[in-house]
Amino acid sequence: MANPSQREERSHSQVINAEVRIGHVHLKVADLERAIGFYSGILGFQIMQRIGTSAAFLSAGGYHHHIALNTWESLGGDPPPPGTTGLYHSAIVYPTRPALAAALRRVLAARISLEGAADHGVSESIYLRDPDDNGVELYCDRPRELWPRDARGHLAMYMRRLDMESLLSEPPLDVELPVGPPDL
């Protein structure tokens, strides 16, 4: 029979299936309507279902839910104090840099403060807080072939200042750019 350290070592050597993914985040909120205003009204998630005045399920693209919000244990509650354990942030992946720029414009138009912005080499990220003080990361990945690698080929992420001016210069999503000169 394997001793506990051998079992632990063996369990750490097993690699999870590459198709496994994080399905959704379920957040306790103090005010459901305020949270819906942020996630749906500002970030643009669609309300898929509501359970009375206590819960809502939101999605991008018609999926059953990517974000669930509830007040079952938190109605009128306060966020956890600093220095406690819990969720650091949820991360919302945008499919393209222009889509991330559009989300950033909506956040700025709503006068939501940014906590930070970073270029991680593998992605570009914007950090903010939702109305219940939950951390939220909005980001888009770079193509895998552009991810930084060290001399041995291992992933070498970093944290550098994000060029916000460049990000905000991305064309709005509803603007079609010409393919080339009209005479080609």
C-alpha positions as CSV (number, residue, x, y, z in Angstrom):
1,M,0.0,0.0,0.0
2,A,1.3,3.5,-0.9
3,N,2.1,5.9,1.9
4,P,0.4,9.3,1.8
5,S,3.4,11.1,0.2
6,Q,3.6,8.5,-2.6
7,R,-0.2,8.9,-3.3
8,E,0.3,12.7,-3.3
9,E,3.2,12.5,-5.7
10,R,1.3,10.2,-8.0
11,S,-1.8,12.4,-8.0
12,H,0.3,15.4,-8.9
13,S,1.8,13.6,-11.9
14,Q,-1.5,13.0,-13.6
15,V,-2.4,15.7,-16.1
16,I,-6.0,16.8,-16.6
17,N,-7.7,16.3,-19.9
18,A,-6.9,19.3,-22.2
19,E,-10.6,19.7,-23.0
20,V,-11.6,20.4,-19.3
21,R,-12.5,24.0,-18.8
22,I,-13.9,26.3,-16.1
23,G,-17.7,26.4,-16.7
24,H,-19.0,29.4,-14.8
25,V,-18.6,31.6,-11.8
26,H,-21.4,31.9,-9.2
27,L,-21.2,35.0,-7.1
28,K,-22.9,36.0,-3.8
29,V,-24.1,39.6,-4.2
30,A,-25.7,42.1,-1.9
31,D,-28.1,43.7,-4.4
32,L,-29.2,41.6,-7.4
33,E,-30.4,44.5,-9.5
34,R,-27.1,46.4,-9.0
35,A,-25.1,43.3,-10.0
36,I,-27.3,42.7,-13.1
37,G,-26.8,46.4,-14.0
38,F,-23.0,45.8,-14.0
39,Y,-22.7,42.4,-15.6
40,S,-25.6,42.9,-18.1
41,G,-25.9,46.6,-18.5
42,I,-22.2,47.5,-18.7
43,L,-20.4,44.3,-19.7
44,G,-23.2,43.1,-21.9
45,F,-24.0,39.6,-20.7
46,Q,-27.5,38.4,-21.6
47,I,-29.9,37.5,-18.8
48,M,-30.9,33.8,-19.5
49,Q,-33.0,33.2,-16.4
50,R,-34.1,34.8,-13.2
51,I,-35.3,33.1,-10.0
52,G,-37.6,35.7,-8.5
53,T,-35.6,38.5,-7.0
54,S,-32.9,36.3,-5.5
55,A,-30.9,34.9,-8.5
56,A,-30.0,35.5,-12.1
57,F,-28.1,33.5,-14.7
58,L,-26.2,35.5,-17.4
59,S,-24.5,34.4,-20.6
60,A,-22.5,35.3,-23.6
61,G,-23.9,33.8,-26.8
62,G,-26.9,32.0,-25.5
63,Y,-25.1,29.5,-23.3
64,H,-27.1,28.5,-20.2
65,H,-24.8,30.6,-17.9
66,H,-21.3,31.9,-17.6
67,I,-22.1,34.0,-14.5
68,A,-24.7,33.3,-11.8
69,L,-25.6,35.9,-9.2
70,N,-27.5,35.3,-6.0
71,T,-28.5,36.9,-2.7
72,W,-29.4,33.7,-0.9
73,E,-26.8,34.2,1.8
74,S,-25.7,37.8,1.1
75,L,-28.7,40.1,0.7
76,G,-27.6,43.5,1.9
77,G,-24.2,42.0,3.0
78,D,-20.7,43.5,3.0
79,P,-17.8,42.2,0.9
80,P,-15.2,40.2,2.9
81,P,-12.6,42.3,4.6
82,P,-9.1,42.6,3.1
83,G,-6.7,40.0,4.2
84,T,-9.2,37.1,4.1
85,T,-9.2,34.2,1.7
86,G,-11.6,33.8,-1.2
87,L,-11.9,34.4,-4.9
88,Y,-9.2,36.8,-6.1
89,H,-11.0,37.6,-9.3
90,S,-13.1,36.1,-12.1
91,A,-11.7,36.5,-15.6
92,I,-13.7,37.2,-18.7
93,V,-12.0,36.3,-22.0
94,Y,-12.8,38.4,-25.0
95,P,-12.3,36.8,-28.4
96,T,-10.3,39.6,-29.9
97,R,-8.4,42.8,-29.0
98,P,-11.2,45.0,-30.6
99,A,-13.8,43.2,-28.4
100,L,-11.7,43.9,-25.3
101,A,-11.3,47.5,-26.3
102,A,-15.1,47.8,-26.7
103,A,-15.6,46.4,-23.2
104,L,-13.0,48.8,-21.8
105,R,-14.8,51.7,-23.5
106,R,-18.1,50.7,-21.9
107,V,-16.4,50.4,-18.4
108,L,-14.8,53.8,-18.8
109,A,-18.1,55.4,-20.0
110,A,-19.8,54.0,-16.9
111,R,-17.1,55.7,-14.8
112,I,-16.0,52.5,-13.2
113,S,-12.5,52.8,-11.8
114,L,-9.8,50.5,-13.1
115,E,-7.5,48.8,-10.6
116,G,-4.9,48.0,-13.1
117,A,-4.0,47.0,-16.6
118,A,-1.2,44.6,-17.7
119,D,0.4,43.0,-20.6
120,H,1.2,39.5,-19.5
121,G,2.9,38.4,-22.8
122,V,0.2,35.8,-23.3
123,S,-2.7,38.2,-22.8
124,E,-3.7,41.8,-22.3
125,S,-5.7,42.4,-19.1
126,I,-7.8,45.1,-17.5
127,Y,-8.6,44.8,-13.8
128,L,-11.6,46.3,-12.0
129,R,-14.1,45.6,-9.2
130,D,-17.8,44.8,-9.6
131,P,-20.4,46.6,-7.3
132,D,-19.9,43.9,-4.6
133,D,-16.1,44.5,-4.6
134,N,-15.4,41.2,-6.4
135,G,-12.3,41.4,-8.6
136,V,-13.0,41.2,-12.3
137,E,-10.4,40.7,-15.1
138,L,-11.3,41.5,-18.7
139,Y,-8.7,40.1,-21.1
140,C,-7.9,38.7,-24.5
141,D,-5.3,36.1,-25.3
142,R,-2.6,36.5,-27.8
143,P,-2.2,33.6,-30.3
144,R,-0.2,30.7,-28.7
145,E,2.6,31.1,-31.2
146,L,3.2,34.6,-29.8
147,W,3.4,33.6,-26.2
148,P,6.8,34.4,-24.6
149,R,9.1,31.5,-24.0
150,D,12.4,31.1,-22.2
151,A,15.5,29.6,-23.7
152,R,14.3,26.1,-22.8
153,G,10.9,26.7,-24.4
154,H,8.9,27.1,-21.1
155,L,6.2,29.7,-20.8
156,A,7.6,33.0,-19.6
157,M,4.7,35.2,-18.7
158,Y,5.4,38.7,-17.4
159,M,3.7,41.7,-16.0
160,R,4.3,44.9,-18.0
161,R,2.4,48.1,-18.4
162,L,-0.5,47.7,-20.9
163,D,-0.5,50.2,-23.7
164,M,-4.0,51.6,-23.0
165,E,-3.7,54.2,-25.8
166,S,-3.0,51.4,-28.3
167,L,-5.8,49.3,-27.0
168,L,-8.3,52.1,-27.1
169,S,-7.2,52.9,-30.7
170,E,-8.7,49.6,-31.9
171,P,-11.7,50.3,-34.2
172,P,-15.2,50.0,-32.7
173,L,-16.8,46.6,-33.3
174,D,-19.5,48.0,-35.5
175,V,-17.2,49.8,-37.9
176,E,-16.1,47.9,-41.0
177,L,-12.8,48.9,-42.4
178,P,-12.1,48.8,-46.1
179,V,-10.2,45.7,-47.3
180,G,-7.9,47.8,-49.6
181,P,-7.9,50.4,-52.2
182,P,-11.0,50.4,-54.4
183,D,-9.0,49.9,-57.6
184,L,-7.7,46.4,-56.6
